[in-house]
Amino acid sequence: MDLVVCGHTHMPFNRKIGTVRVVNAGSVGMPVGNPDAHWLLLGPGIEPRHTAYDFDAAAERIYATTYPQAEDLALKLLRPPTEEQLLEVFSRVELRP
């Protein structure tokens, strides 16, 4: 079976499309749902993993930078969108045949 590993949606999934397995670990910095860092262990199988993550400390480090959108980024980190909100955004840009 072919495997495609993708990302950038911040939402973990593991789906089979035809004969292709498509997986997304989720997000380390702004996960949806479980507030841990999401990642995959790939080997003979596909194992979704979660690691505890100190979001408050990460937000403080972001605030301390000179990044122009530091406040917005830190707030997104501390209050990520819900799965329902993210699905609503994705549905507006969904590719249709």
ChimeraX commands (.cxc) that place a marker at each C-alpha (Angstrom):
marker #1 position 0.00,0.00,0.00 radius 0.5
marker #1 position 1.25,3.49,-0.84 radius 0.5
marker #1 position 1.55,6.05,1.93 radius 0.5
marker #1 position 1.18,9.83,1.79 radius 0.5
marker #1 position 2.20,11.84,4.86 radius 0.5
marker #1 position 0.90,15.41,4.82 radius 0.5
marker #1 position 0.46,18.28,7.19 radius 0.5
marker #1 position -0.39,21.94,7.61 radius 0.5
marker #1 position -4.02,21.40,8.62 radius 0.5
marker #1 position -3.25,21.04,12.36 radius 0.5
marker #1 position -5.88,18.30,12.44 radius 0.5
marker #1 position -4.70,14.70,12.75 radius 0.5
marker #1 position -6.20,12.04,10.52 radius 0.5
marker #1 position -5.51,8.58,9.12 radius 0.5
marker #1 position -7.57,7.70,6.04 radius 0.5
marker #1 position -7.47,5.22,3.22 radius 0.5
marker #1 position -8.30,6.64,-0.20 radius 0.5
marker #1 position -8.50,3.78,-2.68 radius 0.5
marker #1 position -5.26,1.89,-2.10 radius 0.5
marker #1 position -3.42,4.88,-0.64 radius 0.5
marker #1 position -3.09,5.52,3.12 radius 0.5
marker #1 position -3.09,9.30,3.83 radius 0.5
marker #1 position -1.97,10.41,7.30 radius 0.5
marker #1 position -1.50,13.74,9.04 radius 0.5
marker #1 position 0.12,13.87,12.47 radius 0.5
marker #1 position -1.65,17.08,13.43 radius 0.5
marker #1 position 0.43,19.84,14.96 radius 0.5
marker #1 position 3.16,20.33,17.48 radius 0.5
marker #1 position 2.49,24.04,18.02 radius 0.5
marker #1 position -1.25,24.52,17.56 radius 0.5
marker #1 position -3.08,21.20,17.75 radius 0.5
marker #1 position -6.82,20.84,17.41 radius 0.5
marker #1 position -8.52,18.84,20.15 radius 0.5
marker #1 position -6.03,17.25,22.54 radius 0.5
marker #1 position -3.66,20.05,23.63 radius 0.5
marker #1 position -0.47,18.02,23.31 radius 0.5
marker #1 position 2.16,18.01,20.58 radius 0.5
marker #1 position 0.93,15.54,17.94 radius 0.5
marker #1 position 3.36,13.48,15.87 radius 0.5
marker #1 position 3.64,10.15,14.07 radius 0.5
marker #1 position 6.04,7.27,14.53 radius 0.5
marker #1 position 6.44,5.67,11.12 radius 0.5
marker #1 position 7.92,2.20,10.81 radius 0.5
marker #1 position 6.28,-1.08,10.02 radius 0.5
marker #1 position 3.05,0.65,11.07 radius 0.5
marker #1 position 1.71,4.15,11.70 radius 0.5
marker #1 position 1.57,5.13,15.37 radius 0.5
marker #1 position -0.02,8.46,16.33 radius 0.5
marker #1 position 1.83,9.89,19.34 radius 0.5
marker #1 position 1.23,12.77,21.76 radius 0.5
marker #1 position 3.76,14.57,23.94 radius 0.5
marker #1 position 2.87,16.99,26.73 radius 0.5
marker #1 position 3.65,20.57,25.73 radius 0.5
marker #1 position 3.89,23.70,27.88 radius 0.5
marker #1 position 1.80,26.13,25.83 radius 0.5
marker #1 position 2.05,28.91,28.41 radius 0.5
marker #1 position 5.85,28.85,28.32 radius 0.5
marker #1 position 5.82,28.73,24.51 radius 0.5
marker #1 position 3.47,31.73,24.37 radius 0.5
marker #1 position 5.72,33.70,26.73 radius 0.5
marker #1 position 8.72,32.98,24.51 radius 0.5
marker #1 position 6.74,34.15,21.47 radius 0.5
marker #1 position 5.68,37.36,23.25 radius 0.5
marker #1 position 9.36,38.04,24.05 radius 0.5
marker #1 position 10.36,38.11,20.37 radius 0.5
marker #1 position 10.30,41.01,17.93 radius 0.5
marker #1 position 8.10,39.02,15.53 radius 0.5
marker #1 position 5.49,41.51,14.21 radius 0.5
marker #1 position 2.55,39.15,14.74 radius 0.5
marker #1 position 3.82,37.72,18.06 radius 0.5
marker #1 position 0.66,38.57,20.00 radius 0.5
marker #1 position -1.66,37.03,17.40 radius 0.5
marker #1 position 0.49,33.90,17.17 radius 0.5
marker #1 position 0.68,33.49,20.95 radius 0.5
marker #1 position -3.11,33.88,21.28 radius 0.5
marker #1 position -3.68,31.26,18.56 radius 0.5
marker #1 position -1.34,28.96,20.45 radius 0.5
marker #1 position -3.22,29.44,23.71 radius 0.5
marker #1 position -6.71,29.38,22.16 radius 0.5
marker #1 position -6.60,27.27,19.01 radius 0.5
marker #1 position -9.76,26.86,16.95 radius 0.5
marker #1 position -12.05,23.95,17.73 radius 0.5
marker #1 position -12.32,21.05,15.31 radius 0.5
marker #1 position -15.74,22.35,14.24 radius 0.5
marker #1 position -14.36,25.83,13.50 radius 0.5
marker #1 position -11.48,24.40,11.49 radius 0.5
marker #1 position -13.78,22.11,9.48 radius 0.5
marker #1 position -15.96,25.14,8.67 radius 0.5
marker #1 position -12.92,27.01,7.33 radius 0.5
marker #1 position -11.79,23.97,5.31 radius 0.5
marker #1 position -15.26,23.46,3.84 radius 0.5
marker #1 position -15.11,26.93,2.27 radius 0.5
marker #1 position -11.95,26.06,0.32 radius 0.5
marker #1 position -12.69,22.40,-0.42 radius 0.5
marker #1 position -11.86,21.31,-3.95 radius 0.5
marker #1 position -14.92,20.10,-5.81 radius 0.5
marker #1 position -15.01,18.20,-9.13 radius 0.5
marker link #1:1,2 radius 0.2
marker link #1:2,3 radius 0.2
marker link #1:3,4 radius 0.2
marker link #1:4,5 radius 0.2
marker link #1:5,6 radius 0.2
marker link #1:6,7 radius 0.2
marker link #1:7,8 radius 0.2
marker link #1:8,9 radius 0.2
marker link #1:9,10 radius 0.2
marker link #1:10,11 radius 0.2
marker link #1:11,12 radius 0.2
marker link #1:12,13 radius 0.2
marker link #1:13,14 radius 0.2
marker link #1:14,15 radius 0.2
marker link #1:15,16 radius 0.2
marker link #1:16,17 radius 0.2
marker link #1:17,18 radius 0.2
marker link #1:18,19 radius 0.2
marker link #1:19,20 radius 0.2
marker link #1:20,21 radius 0.2
marker link #1:21,22 radius 0.2
marker link #1:22,23 radius 0.2
marker link #1:23,24 radius 0.2
marker link #1:24,25 radius 0.2
marker link #1:25,26 radius 0.2
marker link #1:26,27 radius 0.2
marker link #1:27,28 radius 0.2
marker link #1:28,29 radius 0.2
marker link #1:29,30 radius 0.2
marker link #1:30,31 radius 0.2
marker link #1:31,32 radius 0.2
marker link #1:32,33 radius 0.2
marker link #1:33,34 radius 0.2
marker link #1:34,35 radius 0.2
marker link #1:35,36 radius 0.2
marker link #1:36,37 radius 0.2
marker link #1:37,38 radius 0.2
marker link #1:38,39 radius 0.2
marker link #1:39,40 radius 0.2
marker link #1:40,41 radius 0.2
marker link #1:41,42 radius 0.2
marker link #1:42,43 radius 0.2
marker link #1:43,44 radius 0.2
marker link #1:44,45 radius 0.2
marker link #1:45,46 radius 0.2
marker link #1:46,47 radius 0.2
marker link #1:47,48 radius 0.2
marker link #1:48,49 radius 0.2
marker link #1:49,50 radius 0.2
marker link #1:50,51 radius 0.2
marker link #1:51,52 radius 0.2
marker link #1:52,53 radius 0.2
marker link #1:53,54 radius 0.2
marker link #1:54,55 radius 0.2
marker link #1:55,56 radius 0.2
marker link #1:56,57 radius 0.2
marker link #1:57,58 radius 0.2
marker link #1:58,59 radius 0.2
marker link #1:59,60 radius 0.2
marker link #1:60,61 radius 0.2
marker link #1:61,62 radius 0.2
marker link #1:62,63 radius 0.2
marker link #1:63,64 radius 0.2
marker link #1:64,65 radius 0.2
marker link #1:65,66 radius 0.2
marker link #1:66,67 radius 0.2
marker link #1:67,68 radius 0.2
marker link #1:68,69 radius 0.2
marker link #1:69,70 radius 0.2
marker link #1:70,71 radius 0.2
marker link #1:71,72 radius 0.2
marker link #1:72,73 radius 0.2
marker link #1:73,74 radius 0.2
marker link #1:74,75 radius 0.2
marker link #1:75,76 radius 0.2
marker link #1:76,77 radius 0.2
marker link #1:77,78 radius 0.2
marker link #1:78,79 radius 0.2
marker link #1:79,80 radius 0.2
marker link #1:80,81 radius 0.2
marker link #1:81,82 radius 0.2
marker link #1:82,83 radius 0.2
marker link #1:83,84 radius 0.2
marker link #1:84,85 radius 0.2
marker link #1:85,86 radius 0.2
marker link #1:86,87 radius 0.2
marker link #1:87,88 radius 0.2
marker link #1:88,89 radius 0.2
marker link #1:89,90 radius 0.2
marker link #1:90,91 radius 0.2
marker link #1:91,92 radius 0.2
marker link #1:92,93 radius 0.2
marker link #1:93,94 radius 0.2
marker link #1:94,95 radius 0.2
marker link #1:95,96 radius 0.2
marker link #1:96,97 radius 0.2
view
